[in-house]
Each structure stands twice: as C-alpha cells, then as structure tokens.
Amino acid sequence: MKRKRFSVEQIVAVLKQAELGMPVADFIRHVGISEQTFYRWKKQYAGMRSDQVRELKQLQDENARLEKLGSVHILTSGPNAQAREAKAR
C-alpha cells in the first residue's frame, strides 16, 4: 500500500474538517488515513492554527539539528577523545 505524506497545513485542515460533525469512521475512510493516525494527529495538533504548527515543526527540526551537533561536539572534545584517537590509530 502506498504511503501518503500530508503537510502540516493539510493535517490541520483535516482536523478542522473533522470537527464539523461527520462520524470519525466515515471521515477517516474519506481522507484515506487510519484511525490511529487520526487520533495521533488530533493529540499532537488539536487546537493549533497552521502558522503555529509550522513554527512548531521548525523548532523541532532546529532542536534535532542542535542535538546532533551537541553529540558530535561531546564525542570529539570529551575527556576520552584522546583515548579514542589513540585507539583508532
């Protein structure tokens, strides 16, 4: 089965449509997502506007990038860095 990718704005739009009162089972079938996906999206994005969700995504991406840089820095400059270098030779 082919996986569909939804943008953050599309997810928010889907959740707003779901609030209009259509039964969840019918709605998720119409959108083409699983019930688990719907409730996961609802838990994560409920009550947010598109711009808020976009900002949240940017912050999550930036945090992931900074964490990656931090872990690289720790590995290259920690107290055992010289020992790792000697062991690598």
Secondary structure, DSSP 8 states (H G I E B T S, - for coil): -------HHHHHHHHHHHTTS--HHHHHHHHT--HHHHHHHHHHHTT--HHHHHHHHHHHHHHHHHHHHHHHHHHHHSTTHHHHHHHH-
